[in-house]
Structure formats: structure tokens, C-alpha cells
Amino acid sequence: MSQVQADLLYTKEHEWAKVSGNTATIGITDYAQHELGDIVFVDLPQVGKVVKQGDSFGEIEAVKTVAALYAPLSGKIVEVNSALAEAADGINKDPYGNGWIVKIELSNASETSGLLNADAYKGLI
């Protein structure tokens, strides 16, 4: 059974967002990393890139597949987890902690209302 954290918001594409003030930390869910298998590479976006909710902002490569990463919220990327460039498997080991992917400065905080809470995401998976 995949771990779902109650304090996060989720997308149907299996990204999570932790909103703190005007910034959201983004990653992929425990379910998604299990489905992908061993993650070998993450194509990280540039800091400063502006993304719209639902846009692809990078890719995640596993031994058996490549998957797009979608922005759960609109805004500007203010930080990327550069540790993933050296050790992409950090996502497999700790998807909700050290395996975060980007931080976005939100341009429209009301978009959070369109994301799933933990119970709704559990129903999806």
C-alpha cells in the first residue's frame, strides 16, 4: 500500500504539493515512484522558469520508462533539488522528503482548490 500524507495536496497525475505561505514544494507521490520503479535521471527545469498549472516542467526517467512531470500549481520555479542530479534514486528512497523536485513561488494560490486532498487521492489510487 502506497503512503499518502494527510498534509499534502495531490494531482491526478501523481504529483504532490506542500504549500507554505506563497511557496509550494513539489514532488511525485510514493505511488508514482513505485509504479516507475528505479529512477535513474530527473530532467530538472531552470530556476526562474514560469510554469502554468498542468504544464510539463521536466521528465523523470526510470529503468523501464520516461514520464513527464506536471506543475500542480502556476508560478515561478525558485529552487530545484540539485541533489537529484547526482542521486535521482532519492525520489525512490524518500518521495515526500529529500526526494522533492522543485519549489514554486505561487502566482495564483486559489488553484490549490483544484487539487485533491489525501482522502480523494487515496480513492484515485
Z-matrix of the N, CA and C atoms (Angstrom, degrees):
N
C 1 1.465
C 2 1.527 1 109.55
N 3 1.313 2 115.96 1 130.76
C 4 1.459 3 120.74 2 -178.47
C 5 1.518 4 110.95 3 -75.48
N 6 1.308 5 114.14 4 146.14
C 7 1.459 6 121.22 5 178.42
C 8 1.533 7 109.33 6 -79.81
N 9 1.334 8 115.77 7 132.81
C 10 1.459 9 122.68 8 175.27
C 11 1.522 10 106.60 9 -127.14
N 12 1.336 11 117.08 10 123.84
C 13 1.459 12 120.09 11 -177.97
C 14 1.523 13 110.92 12 -92.96
N 15 1.328 14 115.03 13 133.93
C 16 1.463 15 121.74 14 -174.62
C 17 1.522 16 113.87 15 -66.38
N 18 1.341 17 117.85 16 -26.10
C 19 1.469 18 120.27 17 -174.24
C 20 1.528 19 113.59 18 -89.88
N 21 1.335 20 118.17 19 8.36
C 22 1.469 21 121.70 20 -178.20
C 23 1.522 22 111.18 21 -112.01
N 24 1.327 23 115.38 22 161.97
C 25 1.461 24 122.56 23 171.70
C 26 1.525 25 107.38 24 -108.11
N 27 1.338 26 116.90 25 152.82
C 28 1.457 27 121.47 26 -171.99
C 29 1.519 28 111.71 27 -132.47
N 30 1.356 29 115.66 28 157.25
C 31 1.459 30 121.04 29 173.51
C 32 1.524 31 108.76 30 -111.47
N 33 1.319 32 116.04 31 164.29
C 34 1.465 33 120.71 32 175.67
C 35 1.522 34 111.23 33 -69.69
N 36 1.346 35 116.84 34 -15.95
C 37 1.467 36 121.56 35 178.06
C 38 1.531 37 111.41 36 -90.82
N 39 1.335 38 116.99 37 6.00
C 40 1.468 39 123.82 38 173.14
C 41 1.530 40 114.64 39 77.24
N 42 1.340 41 116.97 40 29.41
C 43 1.458 42 120.36 41 167.20
C 44 1.526 43 107.50 42 -96.12
N 45 1.335 44 115.52 43 156.78
C 46 1.464 45 120.41 44 173.51
C 47 1.520 46 108.77 45 -121.35
N 48 1.325 47 114.93 46 156.98
C 49 1.463 48 121.20 47 177.45
C 50 1.517 49 108.38 48 -137.42
N 51 1.326 50 115.13 49 133.55
C 52 1.458 51 121.18 50 173.20
C 53 1.520 52 106.50 51 -115.89
N 54 1.333 53 115.96 52 110.06
C 55 1.459 54 121.28 53 -175.74
C 56 1.520 55 109.27 54 -92.55
N 57 1.330 56 115.05 55 128.30
C 58 1.452 57 121.92 56 177.20
C 59 1.526 58 106.53 57 -135.06
N 60 1.323 59 115.85 58 106.66
C 61 1.455 60 119.38 59 -175.97
C 62 1.512 61 110.05 60 65.65
N 63 1.336 62 117.10 61 -123.59
C 64 1.458 63 122.12 62 -178.21
C 65 1.530 64 112.22 63 -101.59
N 66 1.340 65 116.62 64 14.13
C 67 1.463 66 120.82 65 -177.47
C 68 1.525 67 109.50 66 -124.95
N 69 1.332 68 115.19 67 141.75
C 70 1.468 69 120.61 68 175.58
C 71 1.513 70 109.36 69 -121.45
N 72 1.330 71 116.27 70 130.68
C 73 1.463 72 122.43 71 171.96
C 74 1.520 73 106.16 72 -90.19
N 75 1.342 74 116.31 73 134.17
C 76 1.461 75 122.13 74 -173.09
C 77 1.520 76 109.78 75 -122.49
N 78 1.328 77 115.63 76 141.44
C 79 1.464 78 121.13 77 173.92
C 80 1.517 79 109.13 78 -155.36
N 81 1.343 80 116.02 79 -172.40
C 82 1.462 81 119.48 80 173.58
C 83 1.525 82 108.43 81 -106.48
N 84 1.306 83 115.39 82 155.40
C 85 1.463 84 120.66 83 -174.16
C 86 1.526 85 112.43 84 -76.63
N 87 1.318 86 114.24 85 163.56
C 88 1.455 87 121.72 86 175.52
C 89 1.529 88 109.50 87 -57.16
N 90 1.338 89 116.96 88 -41.81
C 91 1.468 90 121.73 89 178.02
C 92 1.533 91 110.30 90 -58.12
N 93 1.347 92 116.15 91 -46.26
C 94 1.469 93 120.45 92 -177.74
C 95 1.525 94 111.46 93 -63.93
N 96 1.340 95 117.44 94 -43.16
C 97 1.473 96 118.16 95 -178.62
C 98 1.521 97 110.65 96 -67.64
N 99 1.350 98 118.10 97 -32.37
C 100 1.474 99 120.46 98 175.38
C 101 1.517 100 110.65 99 -65.24
N 102 1.345 101 116.59 100 -43.27
C 103 1.460 102 121.46 101 -179.00
C 104 1.532 103 111.23 102 -65.59
N 105 1.331 104 116.79 103 -39.05
C 106 1.465 105 120.85 104 -179.45
C 107 1.523 106 112.24 105 -70.70
N 108 1.311 107 116.92 106 -35.09
C 109 1.468 108 120.79 107 -175.02
C 110 1.519 109 110.12 108 86.61
N 111 1.322 110 116.92 109 -151.95
C 112 1.463 111 121.57 110 -174.83
C 113 1.525 112 111.24 111 -67.56
N 114 1.323 113 116.11 112 114.42
C 115 1.462 114 121.94 113 -178.87
C 116 1.530 115 108.64 114 -84.64
N 117 1.350 116 115.03 115 128.10
C 118 1.465 117 120.31 116 -174.97
C 119 1.524 118 113.02 117 -113.44
N 120 1.347 119 118.34 118 -19.10
C 121 1.458 120 120.32 119 -176.59
C 122 1.524 121 109.84 120 -157.56
N 123 1.337 122 116.08 121 142.47
C 124 1.464 123 121.66 122 173.41
C 125 1.519 124 107.68 123 -126.90
N 126 1.332 125 115.99 124 123.39
C 127 1.462 126 122.10 125 176.38
C 128 1.524 127 106.95 126 -85.39
N 129 1.338 128 116.09 127 99.80
C 130 1.459 129 121.67 128 -175.92
C 131 1.524 130 110.75 129 -86.09
N 132 1.328 131 117.68 130 141.28
C 133 1.467 132 120.41 131 177.43
C 134 1.531 133 110.91 132 -76.24
N 135 1.310 134 115.85 133 169.10
C 136 1.458 135 121.63 134 176.14
C 137 1.522 136 110.25 135 -77.70
N 138 1.338 137 116.82 136 142.18
C 139 1.460 138 120.99 137 170.85
C 140 1.529 139 106.99 138 -61.88
N 141 1.316 140 115.97 139 136.90
C 142 1.459 141 120.91 140 -178.56
C 143 1.519 142 113.27 141 100.10
N 144 1.333 143 117.43 142 -15.23
C 145 1.466 144 120.95 143 178.65
C 146 1.526 145 109.05 144 -64.50
N 147 1.328 146 116.29 145 135.86
C 148 1.462 147 121.51 146 176.85
C 149 1.522 148 107.93 147 -96.91
N 150 1.332 149 116.02 148 130.65
C 151 1.463 150 121.24 149 -179.18
C 152 1.523 151 109.81 150 -123.18
N 153 1.337 152 114.51 151 150.06
C 154 1.464 153 120.54 152 174.52
C 155 1.521 154 108.10 153 -106.10
N 156 1.324 155 115.91 154 149.26
C 157 1.465 156 120.86 155 178.67
C 158 1.522 157 109.37 156 -51.35
N 159 1.323 158 116.35 157 128.67
C 160 1.462 159 121.78 158 178.40
C 161 1.517 160 114.39 159 91.75
N 162 1.341 161 118.23 160 -12.95
C 163 1.465 162 121.42 161 178.39
C 164 1.525 163 110.82 162 -74.12
N 165 1.321 164 115.93 163 147.72
C 166 1.456 165 120.58 164 172.59
C 167 1.523 166 108.44 165 -75.68
N 168 1.349 167 117.23 166 133.55
C 169 1.463 168 120.35 167 179.01
C 170 1.524 169 112.46 168 -119.85
N 171 1.323 170 117.88 169 3.14
C 172 1.452 171 121.45 170 -179.88
C 173 1.516 172 110.22 171 170.50
N 174 1.321 173 115.27 172 -174.27
C 175 1.463 174 120.82 173 178.65
C 176 1.514 175 109.83 174 -134.45
N 177 1.323 176 113.48 175 155.74
C 178 1.452 177 120.80 176 176.40
C 179 1.526 178 106.59 177 -124.22
N 180 1.312 179 115.85 178 128.68
C 181 1.455 180 120.30 179 -174.85
C 182 1.521 181 109.46 180 -113.22
N 183 1.320 182 114.45 181 127.42
C 184 1.463 183 120.95 182 176.27
C 185 1.529 184 107.67 183 -114.42
N 186 1.310 185 116.29 184 172.69
C 187 1.462 186 120.70 185 -177.92
C 188 1.531 187 110.71 186 -55.98
N 189 1.341 188 116.99 187 -37.99
C 190 1.460 189 118.98 188 -173.37
C 191 1.526 190 115.55 189 -106.92
N 192 1.338 191 118.92 190 -4.67
C 193 1.467 192 119.28 191 -176.40
C 194 1.526 193 111.49 192 -163.55
N 195 1.333 194 115.20 193 167.56
C 196 1.463 195 122.44 194 172.76
C 197 1.525 196 106.84 195 -124.06
N 198 1.334 197 116.91 196 135.74
C 199 1.461 198 121.26 197 -179.54
C 200 1.524 199 109.97 198 -129.68
N 201 1.320 200 115.80 199 143.79
C 202 1.467 201 120.85 200 176.53
C 203 1.523 202 109.60 201 -76.65
N 204 1.323 203 115.52 202 150.15
C 205 1.466 204 122.45 203 172.79
C 206 1.523 205 107.36 204 -103.57
N 207 1.322 206 117.04 205 131.05
C 208 1.461 207 121.61 206 -177.67
C 209 1.523 208 110.67 207 -114.55
N 210 1.321 209 115.35 208 138.51
C 211 1.463 210 120.65 209 -179.76
C 212 1.526 211 109.57 210 -73.84
N 213 1.336 212 117.75 211 119.92
C 214 1.458 213 119.53 212 177.87
C 215 1.530 214 112.63 213 -73.16
N 216 1.335 215 116.48 214 -19.79
C 217 1.461 216 121.95 215 -177.78
C 218 1.524 217 109.30 216 -142.64
N 219 1.326 218 116.66 217 154.51
C 220 1.465 219 121.93 218 178.69
C 221 1.522 220 110.77 219 -84.20
N 222 1.331 221 115.15 220 148.63
C 223 1.457 222 119.86 221 175.69
C 224 1.506 223 111.86 222 156.65
N 225 1.322 224 115.29 223 -163.74
C 226 1.462 225 122.39 224 -178.24
C 227 1.521 226 109.20 225 -109.76
N 228 1.320 227 115.73 226 133.10
C 229 1.463 228 120.40 227 177.48
C 230 1.528 229 107.90 228 -72.23
N 231 1.341 230 115.53 229 119.49
C 232 1.459 231 120.90 230 -176.78
C 233 1.531 232 112.63 231 -107.76
N 234 1.325 233 116.71 232 -12.66
C 235 1.467 234 120.17 233 178.52
C 236 1.521 235 108.90 234 -159.43
N 237 1.328 236 116.92 235 143.52
C 238 1.464 237 122.09 236 172.54
C 239 1.526 238 107.91 237 -122.05
N 240 1.311 239 115.76 238 151.51
C 241 1.462 240 120.86 239 -179.99
C 242 1.527 241 108.55 240 -84.12
N 243 1.337 242 116.13 241 85.96
C 244 1.463 243 121.24 242 -175.63
C 245 1.530 244 112.59 243 -63.98
N 246 1.318 245 118.26 244 -19.21
C 247 1.466 246 120.91 245 177.15
C 248 1.530 247 111.18 246 -61.26
N 249 1.333 248 117.16 247 -25.55
C 250 1.465 249 120.58 248 -179.40
C 251 1.526 250 111.72 249 -70.15
N 252 1.337 251 117.59 250 -22.32
C 253 1.463 252 120.47 251 177.45
C 254 1.533 253 110.21 252 -63.81
N 255 1.319 254 116.25 253 -34.97
C 256 1.467 255 121.91 254 179.55
C 257 1.526 256 112.08 255 -88.00
N 258 1.322 257 116.19 256 -34.04
C 259 1.472 258 120.69 257 -173.79
C 260 1.527 259 109.76 258 -143.33
N 261 1.331 260 115.75 259 77.82
C 262 1.461 261 121.25 260 -178.68
C 263 1.528 262 112.16 261 -62.28
N 264 1.336 263 116.50 262 -23.54
C 265 1.464 264 119.92 263 -179.97
C 266 1.529 265 112.44 264 -69.06
N 267 1.334 266 117.38 265 -4.42
C 268 1.464 267 120.16 266 172.05
C 269 1.517 268 111.46 267 -56.72
N 270 1.337 269 116.22 268 -28.54
C 271 1.470 270 120.45 269 177.51
C 272 1.527 271 109.85 270 -67.64
N 273 1.343 272 117.20 271 -41.47
C 274 1.464 273 120.33 272 177.87
C 275 1.524 274 111.20 273 -64.45
N 276 1.329 275 116.40 274 -39.77
C 277 1.467 276 120.77 275 -174.61
C 278 1.521 277 113.05 276 -75.38
N 279 1.351 278 117.31 277 -35.87
C 280 1.461 279 120.21 278 -172.28
C 281 1.536 280 109.61 279 -152.22
N 282 1.351 281 117.54 280 69.61
C 283 1.472 282 119.89 281 -172.93
C 284 1.533 283 114.31 282 -61.20
N 285 1.333 284 117.61 283 -27.38
C 286 1.472 285 120.19 284 -177.79
C 287 1.533 286 112.96 285 -100.31
N 288 1.313 287 116.64 286 -0.17
C 289 1.463 288 120.19 287 -178.64
C 290 1.514 289 110.42 288 -121.87
N 291 1.345 290 116.44 289 -105.51
C 292 1.460 291 121.31 290 -178.01
C 293 1.525 292 113.68 291 -64.79
N 294 1.319 293 117.25 292 -12.96
C 295 1.467 294 121.31 293 -179.95
C 296 1.523 295 114.79 294 -89.43
N 297 1.346 296 117.99 295 12.27
C 298 1.475 297 119.33 296 175.87
C 299 1.522 298 108.83 297 -59.19
N 300 1.342 299 116.70 298 156.69
C 301 1.467 300 120.44 299 -173.58
C 302 1.527 301 112.60 300 -109.52
N 303 1.331 302 117.70 301 -53.86
C 304 1.469 303 121.05 302 -179.91
C 305 1.521 304 110.66 303 -141.10
N 306 1.339 305 114.80 304 163.15
C 307 1.460 306 121.74 305 170.04
C 308 1.524 307 107.07 306 -120.05
N 309 1.331 308 115.00 307 133.47
C 310 1.462 309 121.92 308 -176.47
C 311 1.522 310 109.61 309 -118.42
N 312 1.334 311 115.58 310 130.79
C 313 1.468 312 120.95 311 170.69
C 314 1.521 313 106.07 312 -82.53
N 315 1.326 314 116.20 313 116.49
C 316 1.458 315 121.29 314 -171.28
C 317 1.521 316 112.46 315 -69.32
N 318 1.342 317 114.81 316 138.89
C 319 1.457 318 119.76 317 174.74
C 320 1.524 319 110.77 318 -103.20
N 321 1.347 320 117.19 319 -15.53
C 322 1.457 321 120.75 320 -179.73
C 323 1.531 322 108.82 321 -150.88
N 324 1.330 323 116.26 322 86.34
C 325 1.468 324 121.10 323 -174.78
C 326 1.531 325 112.66 324 -61.45
N 327 1.331 326 118.16 325 -22.35
C 328 1.471 327 119.99 326 -178.97
C 329 1.532 328 111.90 327 -67.14
N 330 1.328 329 118.26 328 -15.91
C 331 1.470 330 120.79 329 177.86
C 332 1.526 331 111.98 330 -62.16
N 333 1.332 332 117.39 331 -20.72
C 334 1.465 333 119.17 332 -179.78
C 335 1.523 334 111.42 333 -59.50
N 336 1.326 335 117.58 334 -25.77
C 337 1.471 336 120.41 335 -179.41
C 338 1.526 337 111.99 336 -65.49
N 339 1.334 338 117.26 337 -18.27
C 340 1.459 339 120.59 338 178.75
C 341 1.515 340 114.05 339 -88.88
N 342 1.333 341 117.00 340 -2.56
C 343 1.463 342 120.40 341 -179.65
C 344 1.523 343 110.71 342 -92.04
N 345 1.323 344 115.92 343 164.09
C 346 1.460 345 122.16 344 -178.13
C 347 1.522 346 110.44 345 -88.60
N 348 1.338 347 116.68 346 141.88
C 349 1.461 348 119.07 347 170.30
C 350 1.538 349 107.71 348 -83.02
N 351 1.316 350 116.60 349 176.56
C 352 1.474 351 120.55 350 -174.84
C 353 1.521 352 112.01 351 -58.80
N 354 1.336 353 118.46 352 -42.37
C 355 1.468 354 120.39 353 -178.82
C 356 1.517 355 111.81 354 -65.03
N 357 1.337 356 117.15 355 -41.54
C 358 1.453 357 120.84 356 178.95
C 359 1.528 358 110.68 357 -65.61
N 360 1.349 359 116.31 358 -38.76
C 361 1.470 360 119.03 359 179.09
C 362 1.530 361 110.55 360 -67.61
N 363 1.328 362 117.70 361 -39.94
C 364 1.472 363 120.78 362 176.71
C 365 1.530 364 109.83 363 -58.09
N 366 1.335 365 116.44 364 -38.95
C 367 1.460 366 120.42 365 177.76
C 368 1.510 367 112.59 366 -64.95
N 369 1.332 368 117.07 367 -32.16
C 370 1.460 369 122.58 368 179.46
C 371 1.518 370 111.44 369 -70.34
N 372 1.333 371 116.62 370 -41.39
C 373 1.467 372 119.16 371 -176.56
C 374 1.513 373 111.05 372 -91.23
